[in-house]
Amino acid sequence: MDLAQFTKEWASSSGSERASFQHFLLDLCDVLGVARPAKPTGDPTKDHYTFEHDAKMPLEGGAVSLGRMDLYKQGCFILEAKQGSNQGDKKPGIGRRETPAWTIAMRDACGQALQYAQTLDAPPPFIVVCDVGYCFDLYAVFDGSLQYRPFPDAQHYRVHLADLGKHLDLFRALFTEPLALDPARRYERVTREVAEKLAELARDLEAAGHAPENVATFLMRWTGFPTNRVQTFVTDRSRLGGQAGLAPGRDTTDAGCIGPSVCDTDRAWMATSEGWFPCSARVEHPRTRCAASNPART
């Protein structure tokens, strides 16, 4: 089944999630190209990726309530499936979509999944609440604290079925490598990549005959930028697409600022990526179109 067929077939679904959610998720696995869940064995120590995974929830007085996770994948996610309905559908499911009642039901499903997570020795990084044929709500925590938060943030945690094609890599990672979605890990990788590029640039500049002290000062001016702004630029450069680069040789050092203007960080990194070095510590380099001028200032 391809994405177009999957979207078309399931967009019109309605009714009880028990009658359809497993088929929906099996089709989703096929679209993503990931393994389907295994048949449950009844042994929680062996059922690492199954539908209807047991969750034993302790009650007062030592009693135990047995719940079932709609879909569980160890180290990846707990998924709770619901199904709302559109206006005019005969079966309302958990409520008419995008109404207050439906919103409450979706949040309650997240709370239900959180209760299941509390029964596990190693809770997974993600909770997914799925309205079959309509949307997926994503919640994540990467430190094992059970403090799940909307992922990636409160404005973008809901992925509608109609937009699934834009998020295929995200969903594949949910099933295969969810920790790769941890922003802290991405930032660490990006920081390492930036450091490698700066080291390469330093070698090239010194090989071109620039004094090591000038090269060092030049690079220190760049590394003085706020780290989170550098990470944001590298991990989400697309948001800068359409902005103009700086003119060659332009000095972006503002009066009262130490080093290149912090308020100009985004445009400065944009300029660097296109071959400019927008700071007063200019040095000539084959990768740039900057003219050599003043030596680096401290």
C-alpha positions as CSV (number, residue, x, y, z in Angstrom):
1,M,0.0,0.0,0.0
2,D,1.4,3.4,-0.9
3,L,0.8,6.7,0.9
4,A,-1.9,8.0,-1.5
5,Q,-3.9,4.8,-1.2
6,F,-3.5,4.7,2.6
7,T,-4.6,8.3,3.0
8,K,-7.6,7.9,0.7
9,E,-8.8,4.7,2.3
10,W,-8.6,5.8,5.9
11,A,-9.6,9.4,5.6
12,S,-13.3,8.3,5.5
13,S,-13.1,5.8,8.4
14,S,-15.4,6.2,11.4
15,G,-16.9,4.0,14.2
16,S,-15.3,2.0,16.9
17,E,-11.5,2.0,17.1
18,R,-11.6,-1.6,18.2
19,A,-12.9,-2.7,14.8
20,S,-10.3,-0.8,12.8
21,F,-7.3,0.5,14.6
22,Q,-5.1,-2.6,14.2
23,H,-5.7,-2.7,10.4
24,F,-5.0,1.1,10.3
25,L,-1.7,0.7,12.1
26,L,-0.6,-2.4,10.1
27,D,-1.2,-0.4,6.9
28,L,0.8,2.5,8.4
29,C,3.7,0.2,9.0
30,D,3.6,-0.9,5.4
31,V,3.6,2.7,4.2
32,L,6.5,3.5,6.4
33,G,8.4,0.4,5.4
34,V,8.9,-0.8,9.0
35,A,8.2,-4.1,10.6
36,R,4.7,-5.0,11.6
37,P,3.9,-5.8,15.3
38,A,4.5,-9.5,16.3
39,K,1.7,-11.7,17.6
40,P,1.5,-11.5,21.4
41,T,2.8,-14.5,23.3
42,G,1.1,-13.5,26.6
43,D,4.6,-13.2,28.2
44,P,5.4,-9.5,28.9
45,T,9.1,-10.3,28.9
46,K,8.9,-11.4,25.3
47,D,6.2,-9.1,23.9
48,H,8.4,-6.2,23.0
49,Y,6.3,-5.0,20.0
50,T,2.7,-6.1,20.0
51,F,-0.9,-5.0,20.0
52,E,-2.9,-5.3,23.3
53,H,0.2,-5.4,25.5
54,D,-0.7,-6.0,29.2
55,A,-0.2,-3.3,31.7
56,K,-0.7,-4.2,35.4
57,M,-1.7,-1.1,37.3
58,P,-1.6,-1.3,41.1
59,L,-4.7,-0.2,43.1
60,E,-5.3,0.6,46.7
61,G,-5.2,-2.4,49.0
62,G,-2.8,-4.4,46.8
63,A,-5.3,-5.1,44.0
64,V,-4.2,-4.9,40.4
65,S,-6.1,-3.6,37.4
66,L,-5.2,-5.0,34.1
67,G,-5.0,-2.6,31.2
68,R,-4.0,-3.1,27.6
69,M,-1.8,-0.8,25.5
70,D,-3.3,-0.6,22.0
71,L,0.2,-0.8,20.6
72,Y,3.5,-1.0,22.4
73,K,7.0,-1.0,21.1
74,Q,9.7,-1.3,23.7
75,G,12.1,1.6,23.7
76,C,9.9,3.5,21.2
77,F,6.3,4.3,22.2
78,I,3.0,3.5,23.7
79,L,0.2,4.2,21.3
80,E,-3.5,4.7,22.3
81,A,-6.0,4.5,19.5
82,K,-9.3,6.3,19.4
83,Q,-11.7,7.3,16.7
84,G,-13.7,10.5,16.4
85,S,-16.1,11.3,13.6
86,N,-16.9,14.0,11.1
87,Q,-20.1,15.9,10.9
88,G,-22.9,13.8,9.5
89,D,-21.3,10.4,10.5
90,K,-23.8,8.0,12.1
91,K,-21.3,6.7,14.7
92,P,-19.9,9.5,16.8
93,G,-17.0,7.6,18.3
94,I,-15.3,9.6,21.0
95,G,-16.9,12.8,19.6
96,R,-17.1,15.1,16.6
97,R,-13.6,16.0,15.6
98,E,-12.2,19.4,16.8
99,T,-15.0,19.8,19.3
100,P,-14.4,20.3,23.0
101,A,-15.6,16.8,23.8
102,W,-13.2,15.3,21.3
103,T,-10.3,17.4,22.6
104,I,-11.0,16.1,26.1
105,A,-11.2,12.5,24.9
106,M,-7.8,12.8,23.1
107,R,-6.2,14.3,26.3
108,D,-7.7,11.5,28.4
109,A,-6.2,9.0,26.1
110,C,-2.8,10.5,26.7
111,G,-3.4,10.3,30.4
112,Q,-4.4,6.6,30.0
113,A,-1.1,6.0,28.1
114,L,0.8,7.7,30.8
115,Q,-0.7,5.4,33.4
116,Y,0.5,2.5,31.3
117,A,4.0,4.0,31.0
118,Q,4.2,4.2,34.8
119,T,3.9,0.4,35.0
120,L,7.1,-0.1,32.9
121,D,10.6,-0.4,34.2
122,A,11.8,1.6,31.2
123,P,9.1,3.9,29.9
124,P,9.5,4.6,26.1
125,P,10.4,8.1,25.0
126,F,7.1,8.6,23.1
127,I,3.4,8.5,23.7
128,V,1.2,8.6,20.6
129,V,-2.5,9.2,20.6
130,C,-4.1,8.3,17.3
131,D,-7.5,9.2,16.0
132,V,-7.8,6.5,13.4
133,G,-7.9,8.1,9.9
134,Y,-7.5,11.6,11.2
135,C,-4.5,12.5,13.2
136,F,-1.6,11.6,15.6
137,D,-0.8,13.5,18.7
138,L,2.8,13.1,19.8
139,Y,4.3,13.5,23.3
140,A,7.9,12.8,24.3
141,V,10.3,12.7,27.1
142,F,14.0,11.8,26.8
143,D,15.2,11.6,30.4
144,G,13.0,8.9,31.7
145,S,11.1,11.3,34.0
146,L,7.6,10.5,32.7
147,Q,7.1,14.3,32.2
148,Y,5.8,13.8,28.7
149,R,5.5,17.1,26.7
150,P,3.9,17.8,23.3
151,F,6.5,17.0,20.6
152,P,8.1,19.0,19.1
153,D,6.1,21.7,20.8
154,A,2.6,22.7,21.7
155,Q,1.9,24.2,18.3
156,H,3.1,21.3,16.2
157,Y,2.5,18.1,18.2
158,R,-0.6,17.0,16.1
159,V,0.1,15.5,12.7
160,H,-3.0,15.1,10.5
161,L,-3.3,12.2,8.2
162,A,-3.5,14.5,5.2
163,D,0.0,15.8,6.2
164,L,1.6,12.5,6.8
165,G,3.7,12.7,3.7
166,K,5.6,15.6,5.1
167,H,6.5,13.6,8.2
168,L,7.4,10.2,7.0
169,D,11.0,10.4,8.3
170,L,9.7,11.4,11.7
171,F,7.3,8.5,11.9
172,R,10.0,6.0,10.7
173,A,12.2,7.3,13.5
174,L,9.4,6.7,16.0
175,F,9.3,3.0,15.0
176,T,13.1,2.5,14.6
177,E,15.2,5.1,16.3
178,P,13.2,7.5,18.5
179,L,16.1,8.8,20.5
180,A,17.5,10.3,17.3
181,L,14.6,12.8,17.7
182,D,15.9,14.0,21.0
183,P,16.8,17.7,20.5
184,A,19.7,17.5,22.9
185,R,21.3,14.7,20.9
186,R,20.8,16.6,17.6
187,Y,22.3,19.7,19.1
188,E,25.3,17.7,20.3
189,R,25.8,16.3,16.8
190,V,25.4,19.7,15.3
191,T,27.9,21.3,17.7
192,R,30.4,18.5,16.9
193,E,29.9,19.1,13.1
194,V,30.4,22.9,13.6
195,A,33.6,22.3,15.5
196,E,34.9,20.0,12.8
197,K,34.2,22.7,10.1
198,L,35.9,25.4,12.2
199,A,39.0,23.3,12.6
200,E,39.1,22.6,8.9
201,L,38.7,26.3,8.2
202,A,41.5,27.2,10.6
203,R,43.9,24.8,8.8
204,D,43.0,26.2,5.4
205,L,43.5,29.8,6.6
206,E,46.9,29.1,8.1
207,A,47.9,27.1,5.0
208,A,47.0,30.2,3.0
209,G,49.5,32.2,5.0
210,H,47.4,34.0,7.6
211,A,49.0,34.5,11.0
212,P,47.8,31.9,13.5
213,E,46.9,34.6,16.0
214,N,44.7,36.4,13.5
215,V,43.0,33.1,12.5
216,A,42.5,32.3,16.2
217,T,40.9,35.7,16.9
218,F,38.8,35.5,13.8
219,L,37.4,32.1,14.8
220,M,36.8,33.1,18.4
221,R,34.6,35.9,17.2
222,W,32.4,33.4,15.5
223,T,32.3,30.9,18.4
224,G,31.2,33.8,20.6
225,F,27.7,33.5,19.1
226,P,25.1,32.1,21.4
227,T,25.3,28.3,21.0
228,N,21.5,27.8,20.7
229,R,21.4,30.2,17.8
230,V,24.1,28.3,16.0
231,Q,22.3,25.1,16.6
232,T,19.0,26.5,15.4
233,F,20.6,27.7,12.2
234,V,22.2,24.4,11.3
235,T,19.3,22.2,12.2
236,D,16.6,24.4,10.6
237,R,18.3,26.4,7.9
238,S,15.1,26.2,5.8
239,R,13.5,29.0,7.7
240,L,16.2,31.4,6.4
241,G,15.7,30.4,2.7
242,G,14.7,33.6,0.9
243,Q,16.6,36.0,3.1
244,A,19.3,37.9,1.3
245,G,23.0,37.4,2.2
246,L,25.1,40.3,3.3
247,A,27.1,42.4,0.8
248,P,30.8,41.4,0.5
249,G,33.0,43.2,2.9
250,R,30.1,44.5,5.1
251,D,31.0,45.1,8.7
252,T,28.3,43.8,11.0
253,T,30.0,44.7,14.2
254,D,27.6,47.1,15.9
255,A,28.8,49.9,18.2
256,G,28.6,48.6,21.8
257,C,28.8,45.0,20.8
258,I,31.7,42.6,21.4
259,G,32.3,40.7,18.2
260,P,29.8,40.4,15.4
261,S,26.3,41.7,16.3
262,V,24.3,39.1,18.2
263,C,21.1,40.7,16.9
264,D,22.4,39.9,13.4
265,T,23.3,36.3,14.1
266,D,20.8,34.7,11.7
267,R,21.8,36.8,8.7
268,A,25.4,36.4,9.6
269,W,25.2,32.6,9.5
270,M,23.2,32.9,6.3
271,A,25.9,35.0,4.8
272,T,28.7,32.6,5.9
273,S,26.9,29.6,4.3
274,E,26.9,31.5,1.0
275,G,30.5,32.5,1.1
276,W,30.6,35.7,3.1
277,F,32.4,36.4,6.4
278,P,30.4,39.3,7.7
279,C,32.6,40.6,10.5
280,S,35.4,43.1,10.7
281,A,38.0,40.4,11.2
282,R,38.2,39.6,7.5
283,V,40.7,37.3,6.0
284,E,41.0,36.1,2.5
285,H,40.0,32.5,1.9
286,P,39.3,30.6,-1.3
287,R,35.8,29.7,-0.1
288,T,34.8,33.3,0.4
289,R,34.3,36.4,-1.7
290,C,35.5,38.7,1.1
291,A,38.2,41.1,0.6
292,A,41.1,41.0,3.0
293,S,41.1,44.2,5.1
294,N,41.6,45.0,8.7
295,P,43.5,42.5,10.9
296,A,41.4,40.8,13.6
297,R,40.5,43.1,16.5
298,T,40.3,41.9,20.1
